[in-house]
Amino acid sequence: MDVISHIPVLCEDHNIPYIYVTSRAELGAAGSTKRPTSVVMVGRDRSTGKRGAEMKDEDKEEFQETYTDLVKLVSKASKNVKV
């Protein structure tokens, strides 16, 4: 917990939406790994794929749409969380 406890503070300082998940295993599976995962960060811009290969224009557009949808989902979920 000490390793990731500073991340919400950084996100709030920079107006970056974030949410908590209930299962590290499910988060890992969502990130296509078999390992339980504590944190996943998704960047706004992605110009290269694996190993620096350039992405196709249609892949860039799809990534931008997915990122926008993800931000909306996180914003909506964070408004529903009661402290």
N, CA, C and O atoms as a Maestro MAE file, in Angstrom:
{
 s_m_m2io_version
 :::
 2.0.0
}

f_m_ct {
 s_m_title
 :::
 protein
 m_atom[332] {
  # First column is atom index #
  i_m_mmod_type
  r_m_x_coord
  r_m_y_coord
  r_m_z_coord
  i_m_residue_number
  s_m_chain_name
  s_m_pdb_residue_name
  s_m_pdb_atom_name
  i_m_atomic_number
  :::
  1 25 0.821 -1.190 0.000 1 A "MET " " N  " 7
  2 3 0.000 0.000 0.000 1 A "MET " " CA " 6
  3 2 0.865 1.255 0.000 1 A "MET " " C  " 6
  4 15 0.513 2.247 -0.638 1 A "MET " " O  " 8
  5 25 1.993 1.225 0.707 2 A "ASP " " N  " 7
  6 3 2.862 2.397 0.759 2 A "ASP " " CA " 6
  7 2 3.415 2.771 -0.612 2 A "ASP " " C  " 6
  8 15 3.721 3.935 -0.871 2 A "ASP " " O  " 8
  9 25 3.537 1.790 -1.473 3 A "VAL " " N  " 7
  10 3 4.103 2.033 -2.804 3 A "VAL " " CA " 6
  11 2 3.145 2.834 -3.680 3 A "VAL " " C  " 6
  12 15 3.592 3.618 -4.519 3 A "VAL " " O  " 8
  13 25 1.838 2.654 -3.503 4 A "ILE " " N  " 7
  14 3 0.863 3.319 -4.371 4 A "ILE " " CA " 6
  15 2 0.034 4.379 -3.661 4 A "ILE " " C  " 6
  16 15 -0.809 5.015 -4.295 4 A "ILE " " O  " 8
  17 25 0.244 4.589 -2.373 5 A "SER " " N  " 7
  18 3 -0.614 5.502 -1.615 5 A "SER " " CA " 6
  19 2 -0.508 6.957 -2.066 5 A "SER " " C  " 6
  20 15 -1.425 7.738 -1.816 5 A "SER " " O  " 8
  21 25 0.569 7.333 -2.714 6 A "HIS " " N  " 7
  22 3 0.747 8.718 -3.167 6 A "HIS " " CA " 6
  23 2 0.041 9.007 -4.496 6 A "HIS " " C  " 6
  24 15 -0.115 10.171 -4.864 6 A "HIS " " O  " 8
  25 25 -0.380 7.988 -5.204 7 A "ILE " " N  " 7
  26 3 -0.945 8.178 -6.543 7 A "ILE " " CA " 6
  27 2 -2.245 8.992 -6.533 7 A "ILE " " C  " 6
  28 15 -2.382 9.889 -7.365 7 A "ILE " " O  " 8
  29 25 -3.203 8.728 -5.640 8 A "PRO " " N  " 7
  30 3 -4.418 9.575 -5.639 8 A "PRO " " CA " 6
  31 2 -4.118 11.055 -5.401 8 A "PRO " " C  " 6
  32 15 -4.762 11.919 -5.996 8 A "PRO " " O  " 8
  33 25 -3.159 11.350 -4.549 9 A "VAL " " N  " 7
  34 3 -2.800 12.751 -4.289 9 A "VAL " " CA " 6
  35 2 -2.245 13.402 -5.552 9 A "VAL " " C  " 6
  36 15 -2.611 14.529 -5.887 9 A "VAL " " O  " 8
  37 25 -1.373 12.700 -6.245 10 A "LEU " " N  " 7
  38 3 -0.821 13.226 -7.500 10 A "LEU " " CA " 6
  39 2 -1.921 13.427 -8.537 10 A "LEU " " C  " 6
  40 15 -1.939 14.437 -9.240 10 A "LEU " " O  " 8
  41 25 -2.830 12.471 -8.631 11 A "CYS " " N  " 7
  42 3 -3.924 12.598 -9.589 11 A "CYS " " CA " 6
  43 2 -4.794 13.812 -9.280 11 A "CYS " " C  " 6
  44 15 -5.170 14.557 -10.185 11 A "CYS " " O  " 8
  45 25 -5.109 14.009 -8.015 12 A "GLU " " N  " 7
  46 3 -5.934 15.155 -7.633 12 A "GLU " " CA " 6
  47 2 -5.211 16.471 -7.883 12 A "GLU " " C  " 6
  48 15 -5.830 17.442 -8.318 12 A "GLU " " O  " 8
  49 25 -3.912 16.515 -7.616 13 A "ASP " " N  " 7
  50 3 -3.132 17.733 -7.857 13 A "ASP " " CA " 6
  51 2 -3.114 18.128 -9.325 13 A "ASP " " C  " 6
  52 15 -3.018 19.311 -9.652 13 A "ASP " " O  " 8
  53 25 -3.208 17.131 -10.221 14 A "HIS " " N  " 7
  54 3 -3.108 17.394 -11.660 14 A "HIS " " CA " 6
  55 2 -4.436 17.187 -12.390 14 A "HIS " " C  " 6
  56 15 -4.464 17.088 -13.617 14 A "HIS " " O  " 8
  57 25 -5.535 17.123 -11.633 15 A "ASN " " N  " 7
  58 3 -6.873 16.928 -12.221 15 A "ASN " " CA " 6
  59 2 -6.944 15.712 -13.141 15 A "ASN " " C  " 6
  60 15 -7.514 15.780 -14.230 15 A "ASN " " O  " 8
  61 25 -6.372 14.622 -12.702 16 A "ILE " " N  " 7
  62 3 -6.403 13.372 -13.449 16 A "ILE " " CA " 6
  63 2 -7.427 12.466 -12.771 16 A "ILE " " C  " 6
  64 15 -7.299 12.175 -11.582 16 A "ILE " " O  " 8
  65 25 -8.438 12.017 -13.507 17 A "PRO " " N  " 7
  66 3 -9.445 11.156 -12.883 17 A "PRO " " CA " 6
  67 2 -8.850 9.797 -12.518 17 A "PRO " " C  " 6
  68 15 -7.982 9.279 -13.220 17 A "PRO " " O  " 8
  69 25 -9.330 9.227 -11.408 18 A "TYR " " N  " 7
  70 3 -8.885 7.905 -10.984 18 A "TYR " " CA " 6
  71 2 -10.020 7.219 -10.245 18 A "TYR " " C  " 6
  72 15 -10.936 7.870 -9.744 18 A "TYR " " O  " 8
  73 25 -9.948 5.905 -10.183 19 A "ILE " " N  " 7
  74 3 -10.919 5.129 -9.419 19 A "ILE " " CA " 6
  75 2 -10.180 3.991 -8.724 19 A "ILE " " C  " 6
  76 15 -9.074 3.613 -9.111 19 A "ILE " " O  " 8
  77 25 -10.815 3.462 -7.699 20 A "TYR " " N  " 7
  78 3 -10.319 2.272 -7.024 20 A "TYR " " CA " 6
  79 2 -11.067 1.072 -7.574 20 A "TYR " " C  " 6
  80 15 -12.241 1.176 -7.928 20 A "TYR " " O  " 8
  81 25 -10.395 -0.057 -7.648 21 A "VAL " " N  " 7
  82 3 -11.032 -1.289 -8.079 21 A "VAL " " CA " 6
  83 2 -11.027 -2.278 -6.920 21 A "VAL " " C  " 6
  84 15 -10.200 -2.176 -6.014 21 A "VAL " " O  " 8
  85 25 -11.935 -3.217 -6.951 22 A "THR " " N  " 7
  86 3 -12.067 -4.154 -5.835 22 A "THR " " CA " 6
  87 2 -11.177 -5.385 -5.967 22 A "THR " " C  " 6
  88 15 -10.950 -6.087 -4.982 22 A "THR " " O  " 8
  89 25 -10.675 -5.655 -7.159 23 A "SER " " N  " 7
  90 3 -9.913 -6.875 -7.363 23 A "SER " " CA " 6
  91 2 -8.643 -6.620 -8.169 23 A "SER " " C  " 6
  92 15 -8.702 -6.200 -9.325 23 A "SER " " O  " 8
  93 25 -7.504 -6.876 -7.547 24 A "ARG " " N  " 7
  94 3 -6.229 -6.750 -8.259 24 A "ARG " " CA " 6
  95 2 -6.146 -7.776 -9.384 24 A "ARG " " C  " 6
  96 15 -5.577 -7.496 -10.439 24 A "ARG " " O  " 8
  97 25 -6.713 -8.968 -9.165 25 A "ALA " " N  " 7
  98 3 -6.678 -10.022 -10.178 25 A "ALA " " CA " 6
  99 2 -7.464 -9.604 -11.420 25 A "ALA " " C  " 6
  100 15 -7.008 -9.808 -12.545 25 A "ALA " " O  " 8
  101 25 -8.653 -9.017 -11.212 26 A "GLU " " N  " 7
  102 3 -9.454 -8.573 -12.351 26 A "GLU " " CA " 6
  103 2 -8.792 -7.419 -13.089 26 A "GLU " " C  " 6
  104 15 -8.878 -7.333 -14.314 26 A "GLU " " O  " 8
  105 25 -8.133 -6.534 -12.353 27 A "LEU " " N  " 7
  106 3 -7.418 -5.433 -12.993 27 A "LEU " " CA " 6
  107 2 -6.275 -5.976 -13.846 27 A "LEU " " C  " 6
  108 15 -6.050 -5.508 -14.961 27 A "LEU " " O  " 8
  109 25 -5.571 -6.945 -13.327 28 A "GLY " " N  " 7
  110 3 -4.508 -7.579 -14.109 28 A "GLY " " CA " 6
  111 2 -5.051 -8.243 -15.360 28 A "GLY " " C  " 6
  112 15 -4.468 -8.116 -16.437 28 A "GLY " " O  " 8
  113 25 -6.166 -8.953 -15.225 29 A "ALA " " N  " 7
  114 3 -6.781 -9.610 -16.378 29 A "ALA " " CA " 6
  115 2 -7.226 -8.585 -17.418 29 A "ALA " " C  " 6
  116 15 -7.095 -8.819 -18.619 29 A "ALA " " O  " 8
  117 25 -7.751 -7.452 -16.958 30 A "ALA " " N  " 7
  118 3 -8.170 -6.392 -17.888 30 A "ALA " " CA " 6
  119 2 -6.973 -5.818 -18.639 30 A "ALA " " C  " 6
  120 15 -7.115 -5.331 -19.761 30 A "ALA " " O  " 8
  121 25 -5.804 -5.873 -18.025 31 A "GLY " " N  " 7
  122 3 -4.578 -5.400 -18.667 31 A "GLY " " CA " 6
  123 2 -3.833 -6.496 -19.407 31 A "GLY " " C  " 6
  124 15 -2.667 -6.321 -19.760 31 A "GLY " " O  " 8
  125 25 -4.488 -7.623 -19.648 32 A "SER " " N  " 7
  126 3 -3.939 -8.757 -20.394 32 A "SER " " CA " 6
  127 2 -2.703 -9.365 -19.737 32 A "SER " " C  " 6
  128 15 -1.729 -9.699 -20.412 32 A "SER " " O  " 8
  129 25 -2.752 -9.503 -18.428 33 A "THR " " N  " 7
  130 3 -1.665 -10.175 -17.717 33 A "THR " " CA " 6
  131 2 -2.264 -11.122 -16.692 33 A "THR " " C  " 6
  132 15 -3.375 -10.906 -16.208 33 A "THR " " O  " 8
  133 25 -1.531 -12.162 -16.367 34 A "LYS " " N  " 7
  134 3 -2.008 -13.131 -15.384 34 A "LYS " " CA " 6
  135 2 -1.679 -12.693 -13.962 34 A "LYS " " C  " 6
  136 15 -2.160 -13.294 -13.001 34 A "LYS " " O  " 8
  137 25 -0.866 -11.654 -13.822 35 A "ARG " " N  " 7
  138 3 -0.458 -11.183 -12.506 35 A "ARG " " CA " 6
  139 2 -1.476 -10.215 -11.920 35 A "ARG " " C  " 6
  140 15 -2.031 -9.384 -12.640 35 A "ARG " " O  " 8
  141 25 -1.723 -10.317 -10.618 36 A "PRO " " N  " 7
  142 3 -2.545 -9.290 -9.970 36 A "PRO " " CA " 6
  143 2 -1.856 -7.931 -10.116 36 A "PRO " " C  " 6
  144 15 -0.637 -7.839 -9.976 36 A "PRO " " O  " 8
  145 25 -2.615 -6.896 -10.390 37 A "THR " " N  " 7
  146 3 -2.057 -5.588 -10.697 37 A "THR " " CA " 6
  147 2 -2.652 -4.538 -9.770 37 A "THR " " C  " 6
  148 15 -3.864 -4.505 -9.557 37 A "THR " " O  " 8
  149 25 -1.805 -3.688 -9.224 38 A "SER " " N  " 7
  150 3 -2.267 -2.664 -8.285 38 A "SER " " CA " 6
  151 2 -2.650 -1.367 -8.970 38 A "SER " " C  " 6
  152 15 -3.583 -0.691 -8.536 38 A "SER " " O  " 8
  153 25 -1.945 -1.008 -10.033 39 A "VAL " " N  " 7
  154 3 -2.161 0.285 -10.690 39 A "VAL " " CA " 6
  155 2 -2.061 0.111 -12.204 39 A "VAL " " C  " 6
  156 15 -1.176 -0.582 -12.707 39 A "VAL " " O  " 8
  157 25 -2.981 0.749 -12.914 40 A "VAL " " N  " 7
  158 3 -2.907 0.832 -14.370 40 A "VAL " " CA " 6
  159 2 -3.079 2.298 -14.726 40 A "VAL " " C  " 6
  160 15 -4.027 2.946 -14.283 40 A "VAL " " O  " 8
  161 25 -2.172 2.812 -15.516 41 A "MET " " N  " 7
  162 3 -2.266 4.201 -15.965 41 A "MET " " CA " 6
  163 2 -2.426 4.211 -17.474 41 A "MET " " C  " 6
  164 15 -1.716 3.510 -18.195 41 A "MET " " O  " 8
  165 25 -3.364 5.012 -17.936 42 A "VAL " " N  " 7
  166 3 -3.628 5.120 -19.363 42 A "VAL " " CA " 6
  167 2 -3.337 6.545 -19.773 42 A "VAL " " C  " 6
  168 15 -3.918 7.483 -19.226 42 A "VAL " " O  " 8
  169 25 -2.444 6.715 -20.730 43 A "GLY " " N  " 7
  170 3 -2.076 8.047 -21.198 43 A "GLY " " CA " 6
  171 2 -3.035 8.565 -22.248 43 A "GLY " " C  " 6
  172 15 -3.672 7.785 -22.956 43 A "GLY " " O  " 8
  173 25 -3.137 9.865 -22.351 44 A "ARG " " N  " 7
  174 3 -4.019 10.498 -23.330 44 A "ARG " " CA " 6
  175 2 -3.528 10.268 -24.751 44 A "ARG " " C  " 6
  176 15 -4.326 9.986 -25.645 44 A "ARG " " O  " 8
  177 25 -2.239 10.383 -24.965 45 A "ASP " " N  " 7
  178 3 -1.669 10.228 -26.302 45 A "ASP " " CA " 6
  179 2 -0.883 8.931 -26.382 45 A "ASP " " C  " 6
  180 15 -0.149 8.562 -25.466 45 A "ASP " " O  " 8
  181 25 -1.059 8.260 -27.496 46 A "ARG " " N  " 7
  182 3 -0.285 7.049 -27.728 46 A "ARG " " CA " 6
  183 2 0.105 7.069 -29.191 46 A "ARG " " C  " 6
  184 15 -0.728 6.852 -30.070 46 A "ARG " " O  " 8
  185 25 1.365 7.328 -29.444 47 A "SER " " N  " 7
  186 3 1.807 7.437 -30.828 47 A "SER " " CA " 6
  187 2 2.507 6.175 -31.311 47 A "SER " " C  " 6
  188 15 2.662 5.975 -32.515 47 A "SER " " O  " 8
  189 25 2.933 5.317 -30.378 48 A "THR " " N  " 7
  190 3 3.620 4.096 -30.789 48 A "THR " " CA " 6
  191 2 3.010 2.893 -30.102 48 A "THR " " C  " 6
  192 15 2.433 2.996 -29.019 48 A "THR " " O  " 8
  193 25 3.147 1.766 -30.744 49 A "GLY " " N  " 7
  194 3 2.674 0.514 -30.172 49 A "GLY " " CA " 6
  195 2 3.818 -0.182 -29.464 49 A "GLY " " C  " 6
  196 15 4.750 0.460 -28.980 49 A "GLY " " O  " 8
  197 25 3.738 -1.484 -29.410 50 A "LYS " " N  " 7
  198 3 4.784 -2.259 -28.760 50 A "LYS " " CA " 6
  199 2 6.108 -2.075 -29.488 50 A "LYS " " C  " 6
  200 15 6.175 -2.065 -30.717 50 A "LYS " " O  " 8
  201 25 7.144 -1.931 -28.697 51 A "ARG " " N  " 7
  202 3 8.514 -1.824 -29.211 51 A "ARG " " CA " 6
  203 2 8.702 -0.669 -30.182 51 A "ARG " " C  " 6
  204 15 9.537 -0.744 -31.083 51 A "ARG " " O  " 8
  205 25 7.945 0.383 -30.007 52 A "GLY " " N  " 7
  206 3 8.152 1.598 -30.776 52 A "GLY " " CA " 6
  207 2 7.603 1.596 -32.178 52 A "GLY " " C  " 6
  208 15 7.849 2.538 -32.931 52 A "GLY " " O  " 8
  209 25 6.861 0.562 -32.561 53 A "ALA " " N  " 7
  210 3 6.291 0.521 -33.908 53 A "ALA " " CA " 6
  211 2 5.200 1.576 -34.026 53 A "ALA " " C  " 6
  212 15 4.387 1.733 -33.115 53 A "ALA " " O  " 8
  213 25 5.177 2.293 -35.131 54 A "GLU " " N  " 7
  214 3 4.166 3.333 -35.341 54 A "GLU " " CA " 6
  215 2 2.777 2.717 -35.454 54 A "GLU " " C  " 6
  216 15 2.598 1.648 -36.039 54 A "GLU " " O  " 8
  217 25 1.807 3.408 -34.889 55 A "MET " " N  " 7
  218 3 0.424 2.957 -34.966 55 A "MET " " CA " 6
  219 2 -0.224 3.462 -36.245 55 A "MET " " C  " 6
  220 15 0.128 4.525 -36.757 55 A "MET " " O  " 8
  221 25 -1.169 2.693 -36.750 56 A "LYS " " N  " 7
  222 3 -1.939 3.118 -37.914 56 A "LYS " " CA " 6
  223 2 -2.897 4.218 -37.479 56 A "LYS " " C  " 6
  224 15 -3.261 4.306 -36.306 56 A "LYS " " O  " 8
  225 25 -3.303 5.055 -38.426 57 A "ASP " " N  " 7
  226 3 -4.214 6.160 -38.118 57 A "ASP " " CA " 6
  227 2 -5.523 5.676 -37.512 57 A "ASP " " C  " 6
  228 15 -6.035 6.283 -36.571 57 A "ASP " " O  " 8
  229 25 -6.071 4.579 -38.051 58 A "GLU " " N  " 7
  230 3 -7.336 4.076 -37.512 58 A "GLU " " CA " 6
  231 2 -7.156 3.545 -36.081 58 A "GLU " " C  " 6
  232 15 -8.082 3.631 -35.274 58 A "GLU " " O  " 8
  233 25 -5.973 2.999 -35.760 59 A "ASP " " N  " 7
  234 3 -5.698 2.555 -34.390 59 A "ASP " " CA " 6
  235 2 -5.576 3.746 -33.445 59 A "ASP " " C  " 6
  236 15 -6.012 3.681 -32.295 59 A "ASP " " O  " 8
  237 25 -4.982 4.832 -33.932 60 A "LYS " " N  " 7
  238 3 -4.865 6.040 -33.112 60 A "LYS " " CA " 6
  239 2 -6.245 6.602 -32.803 60 A "LYS " " C  " 6
  240 15 -6.515 7.012 -31.674 60 A "LYS " " O  " 8
  241 25 -7.121 6.620 -33.810 61 A "GLU " " N  " 7
  242 3 -8.479 7.128 -33.623 61 A "GLU " " CA " 6
  243 2 -9.245 6.252 -32.629 61 A "GLU " " C  " 6
  244 15 -9.950 6.758 -31.756 61 A "GLU " " O  " 8
  245 25 -9.100 4.951 -32.771 62 A "GLU " " N  " 7
  246 3 -9.781 4.025 -31.859 62 A "GLU " " CA " 6
  247 2 -9.268 4.207 -30.427 62 A "GLU " " C  " 6
  248 15 -10.047 4.176 -29.474 62 A "GLU " " O  " 8
  249 25 -7.960 4.395 -30.288 63 A "PHE " " N  " 7
  250 3 -7.385 4.609 -28.961 63 A "PHE " " CA " 6
  251 2 -7.934 5.893 -28.345 63 A "PHE " " C  " 6
  252 15 -8.286 5.907 -27.165 63 A "PHE " " O  " 8
  253 25 -8.012 6.972 -29.127 64 A "GLN " " N  " 7
  254 3 -8.535 8.242 -28.624 64 A "GLN " " CA " 6
  255 2 -9.997 8.097 -28.190 64 A "GLN " " C  " 6
  256 15 -10.391 8.626 -27.150 64 A "GLN " " O  " 8
  257 25 -10.801 7.384 -28.984 65 A "GLU " " N  " 7
  258 3 -12.198 7.172 -28.623 65 A "GLU " " CA " 6
  259 2 -12.301 6.361 -27.331 65 A "GLU " " C  " 6
  260 15 -13.102 6.680 -26.453 65 A "GLU " " O  " 8
  261 25 -11.498 5.328 -27.226 66 A "THR " " N  " 7
  262 3 -11.512 4.487 -26.029 66 A "THR " " CA " 6
  263 2 -11.066 5.272 -24.819 66 A "THR " " C  " 6
  264 15 -11.648 5.139 -23.743 66 A "THR " " O  " 8
  265 25 -10.036 6.094 -24.980 67 A "TYR " " N  " 7
  266 3 -9.544 6.916 -23.878 67 A "TYR " " CA " 6
  267 2 -10.624 7.895 -23.412 67 A "TYR " " C  " 6
  268 15 -10.834 8.066 -22.211 67 A "TYR " " O  " 8
  269 25 -11.299 8.527 -24.352 68 A "THR " " N  " 7
  270 3 -12.362 9.477 -24.017 68 A "THR " " CA " 6
  271 2 -13.493 8.775 -23.258 68 A "THR " " C  " 6
  272 15 -14.000 9.296 -22.265 68 A "THR " " O  " 8
  273 25 -13.878 7.599 -23.732 69 A "ASP " " N  " 7
  274 3 -14.918 6.830 -23.044 69 A "ASP " " CA " 6
  275 2 -14.473 6.435 -21.643 69 A "ASP " " C  " 6
  276 15 -15.272 6.463 -20.707 69 A "ASP " " O  " 8
  277 25 -13.211 6.070 -21.494 70 A "LEU " " N  " 7
  278 3 -12.681 5.680 -20.192 70 A "LEU " " CA " 6
  279 2 -12.696 6.852 -19.222 70 A "LEU " " C  " 6
  280 15 -13.057 6.681 -18.057 70 A "LEU " " O  " 8
  281 25 -12.314 8.028 -19.674 71 A "VAL " " N  " 7
  282 3 -12.334 9.215 -18.814 71 A "VAL " " CA " 6
  283 2 -13.758 9.511 -18.361 71 A "VAL " " C  " 6
  284 15 -13.978 9.838 -17.195 71 A "VAL " " O  " 8
  285 25 -14.723 9.403 -19.261 72 A "LYS " " N  " 7
  286 3 -16.126 9.625 -18.897 72 A "LYS " " CA " 6
  287 2 -16.578 8.616 -17.845 72 A "LYS " " C  " 6
  288 15 -17.250 8.976 -16.879 72 A "LYS " " O  " 8
  289 25 -16.207 7.356 -18.037 73 A "LEU " " N  " 7
  290 3 -16.592 6.306 -17.106 73 A "LEU " " CA " 6
  291 2 -15.984 6.535 -15.720 73 A "LEU " " C  " 6
  292 15 -16.668 6.389 -14.707 73 A "LEU " " O  " 8
  293 25 -14.717 6.888 -15.681 74 A "VAL " " N  " 7
  294 3 -14.045 7.138 -14.404 74 A "VAL " " CA " 6
  295 2 -14.641 8.358 -13.715 74 A "VAL " " C  " 6
  296 15 -14.864 8.337 -12.504 74 A "VAL " " O  " 8
  297 25 -14.896 9.405 -14.460 75 A "SER " " N  " 7
  298 3 -15.500 10.610 -13.881 75 A "SER " " CA " 6
  299 2 -16.873 10.296 -13.299 75 A "SER " " C  " 6
  300 15 -17.202 10.749 -12.203 75 A "SER " " O  " 8
  301 25 -17.660 9.536 -14.017 76 A "LYS " " N  " 7
  302 3 -18.988 9.177 -13.542 76 A "LYS " " CA " 6
  303 2 -18.887 8.309 -12.284 76 A "LYS " " C  " 6
  304 15 -19.631 8.515 -11.325 76 A "LYS " " O  " 8
  305 25 -17.976 7.350 -12.289 77 A "ALA " " N  " 7
  306 3 -17.817 6.450 -11.141 77 A "ALA " " CA " 6
  307 2 -17.313 7.208 -9.920 77 A "ALA " " C  " 6
  308 15 -17.735 6.927 -8.799 77 A "ALA " " O  " 8
  309 25 -16.427 8.151 -10.124 78 A "SER " " N  " 7
  310 3 -15.882 8.888 -8.974 78 A "SER " " CA " 6
  311 2 -16.927 9.831 -8.365 78 A "SER " " C  " 6
  312 15 -16.837 10.151 -7.179 78 A "SER " " O  " 8
  313 25 -17.903 10.277 -9.140 79 A "LYS " " N  " 7
  314 3 -18.970 11.120 -8.599 79 A "LYS " " CA " 6
  315 2 -19.947 10.295 -7.759 79 A "LYS " " C  " 6
  316 15 -20.590 10.826 -6.853 79 A "LYS " " O  " 8
  317 25 -20.058 9.007 -8.058 80 A "ASN " " N  " 7
  318 3 -20.976 8.137 -7.332 80 A "ASN " " CA " 6
  319 2 -20.372 7.580 -6.044 80 A "ASN " " C  " 6
  320 15 -21.083 6.961 -5.253 80 A "ASN " " O  " 8
  321 25 -19.087 7.787 -5.822 81 A "VAL " " N  " 7
  322 3 -18.424 7.262 -4.636 81 A "VAL " " CA " 6
  323 2 -18.711 8.184 -3.455 81 A "VAL " " C  " 6
  324 15 -18.517 9.397 -3.531 81 A "VAL " " O  " 8
  325 25 -19.171 7.592 -2.379 82 A "LYS " " N  " 7
  326 3 -19.451 8.362 -1.168 82 A "LYS " " CA " 6
  327 2 -18.304 8.159 -0.195 82 A "LYS " " C  " 6
  328 15 -17.904 7.030 0.089 82 A "LYS " " O  " 8
  329 25 -17.789 9.249 0.304 83 A "VAL " " N  " 7
  330 3 -16.637 9.183 1.210 83 A "VAL " " CA " 6
  331 2 -17.079 9.001 2.637 83 A "VAL " " C  " 6
  332 15 -16.244 8.925 3.537 83 A "VAL " " O  " 8
  :::
 }
 m_bond[331] {
  # First column is bond index #
  i_m_from
  i_m_to
  i_m_order
  :::
  1 1 2 1
  2 2 3 1
  3 3 4 2
  4 3 5 1
  5 5 6 1
  6 6 7 1
  7 7 8 2
  8 7 9 1
  9 9 10 1
  10 10 11 1
  11 11 12 2
  12 11 13 1
  13 13 14 1
  14 14 15 1
  15 15 16 2
  16 15 17 1
  17 17 18 1
  18 18 19 1
  19 19 20 2
  20 19 21 1
  21 21 22 1
  22 22 23 1
  23 23 24 2
  24 23 25 1
  25 25 26 1
  26 26 27 1
  27 27 28 2
  28 27 29 1
  29 29 30 1
  30 30 31 1
  31 31 32 2
  32 31 33 1
  33 33 34 1
  34 34 35 1
  35 35 36 2
  36 35 37 1
  37 37 38 1
  38 38 39 1
  39 39 40 2
  40 39 41 1
  41 41 42 1
  42 42 43 1
  43 43 44 2
  44 43 45 1
  45 45 46 1
  46 46 47 1
  47 47 48 2
  48 47 49 1
  49 49 50 1
  50 50 51 1
  51 51 52 2
  52 51 53 1
  53 53 54 1
  54 54 55 1
  55 55 56 2
  56 55 57 1
  57 57 58 1
  58 58 59 1
  59 59 60 2
  60 59 61 1
  61 61 62 1
  62 62 63 1
  63 63 64 2
  64 63 65 1
  65 65 66 1
  66 66 67 1
  67 67 68 2
  68 67 69 1
  69 69 70 1
  70 70 71 1
  71 71 72 2
  72 71 73 1
  73 73 74 1
  74 74 75 1
  75 75 76 2
  76 75 77 1
  77 77 78 1
  78 78 79 1
  79 79 80 2
  80 79 81 1
  81 81 82 1
  82 82 83 1
  83 83 84 2
  84 83 85 1
  85 85 86 1
  86 86 87 1
  87 87 88 2
  88 87 89 1
  89 89 90 1
  90 90 91 1
  91 91 92 2
  92 91 93 1
  93 93 94 1
  94 94 95 1
  95 95 96 2
  96 95 97 1
  97 97 98 1
  98 98 99 1
  99 99 100 2
  100 99 101 1
  101 101 102 1
  102 102 103 1
  103 103 104 2
  104 103 105 1
  105 105 106 1
  106 106 107 1
  107 107 108 2
  108 107 109 1
  109 109 110 1
  110 110 111 1
  111 111 112 2
  112 111 113 1
  113 113 114 1
  114 114 115 1
  115 115 116 2
  116 115 117 1
  117 117 118 1
  118 118 119 1
  119 119 120 2
  120 119 121 1
  121 121 122 1
  122 122 123 1
  123 123 124 2
  124 123 125 1
  125 125 126 1
  126 126 127 1
  127 127 128 2
  128 127 129 1
  129 129 130 1
  130 130 131 1
  131 131 132 2
  132 131 133 1
  133 133 134 1
  134 134 135 1
  135 135 136 2
  136 135 137 1
  137 137 138 1
  138 138 139 1
  139 139 140 2
  140 139 141 1
  141 141 142 1
  142 142 143 1
  143 143 144 2
  144 143 145 1
  145 145 146 1
  146 146 147 1
  147 147 148 2
  148 147 149 1
  149 149 150 1
  150 150 151 1
  151 151 152 2
  152 151 153 1
  153 153 154 1
  154 154 155 1
  155 155 156 2
  156 155 157 1
  157 157 158 1
  158 158 159 1
  159 159 160 2
  160 159 161 1
  161 161 162 1
  162 162 163 1
  163 163 164 2
  164 163 165 1
  165 165 166 1
  166 166 167 1
  167 167 168 2
  168 167 169 1
  169 169 170 1
  170 170 171 1
  171 171 172 2
  172 171 173 1
  173 173 174 1
  174 174 175 1
  175 175 176 2
  176 175 177 1
  177 177 178 1
  178 178 179 1
  179 179 180 2
  180 179 181 1
  181 181 182 1
  182 182 183 1
  183 183 184 2
  184 183 185 1
  185 185 186 1
  186 186 187 1
  187 187 188 2
  188 187 189 1
  189 189 190 1
  190 190 191 1
  191 191 192 2
  192 191 193 1
  193 193 194 1
  194 194 195 1
  195 195 196 2
  196 195 197 1
  197 197 198 1
  198 198 199 1
  199 199 200 2
  200 199 201 1
  201 201 202 1
  202 202 203 1
  203 203 204 2
  204 203 205 1
  205 205 206 1
  206 206 207 1
  207 207 208 2
  208 207 209 1
  209 209 210 1
  210 210 211 1
  211 211 212 2
  212 211 213 1
  213 213 214 1
  214 214 215 1
  215 215 216 2
  216 215 217 1
  217 217 218 1
  218 218 219 1
  219 219 220 2
  220 219 221 1
  221 221 222 1
  222 222 223 1
  223 223 224 2
  224 223 225 1
  225 225 226 1
  226 226 227 1
  227 227 228 2
  228 227 229 1
  229 229 230 1
  230 230 231 1
  231 231 232 2
  232 231 233 1
  233 233 234 1
  234 234 235 1
  235 235 236 2
  236 235 237 1
  237 237 238 1
  238 238 239 1
  239 239 240 2
  240 239 241 1
  241 241 242 1
  242 242 243 1
  243 243 244 2
  244 243 245 1
  245 245 246 1
  246 246 247 1
  247 247 248 2
  248 247 249 1
  249 249 250 1
  250 250 251 1
  251 251 252 2
  252 251 253 1
  253 253 254 1
  254 254 255 1
  255 255 256 2
  256 255 257 1
  257 257 258 1
  258 258 259 1
  259 259 260 2
  260 259 261 1
  261 261 262 1
  262 262 263 1
  263 263 264 2
  264 263 265 1
  265 265 266 1
  266 266 267 1
  267 267 268 2
  268 267 269 1
  269 269 270 1
  270 270 271 1
  271 271 272 2
  272 271 273 1
  273 273 274 1
  274 274 275 1
  275 275 276 2
  276 275 277 1
  277 277 278 1
  278 278 279 1
  279 279 280 2
  280 279 281 1
  281 281 282 1
  282 282 283 1
  283 283 284 2
  284 283 285 1
  285 285 286 1
  286 286 287 1
  287 287 288 2
  288 287 289 1
  289 289 290 1
  290 290 291 1
  291 291 292 2
  292 291 293 1
  293 293 294 1
  294 294 295 1
  295 295 296 2
  296 295 297 1
  297 297 298 1
  298 298 299 1
  299 299 300 2
  300 299 301 1
  301 301 302 1
  302 302 303 1
  303 303 304 2
  304 303 305 1
  305 305 306 1
  306 306 307 1
  307 307 308 2
  308 307 309 1
  309 309 310 1
  310 310 311 1
  311 311 312 2
  312 311 313 1
  313 313 314 1
  314 314 315 1
  315 315 316 2
  316 315 317 1
  317 317 318 1
  318 318 319 1
  319 319 320 2
  320 319 321 1
  321 321 322 1
  322 322 323 1
  323 323 324 2
  324 323 325 1
  325 325 326 1
  326 326 327 1
  327 327 328 2
  328 327 329 1
  329 329 330 1
  330 330 331 1
  331 331 332 2
  :::
 }
}
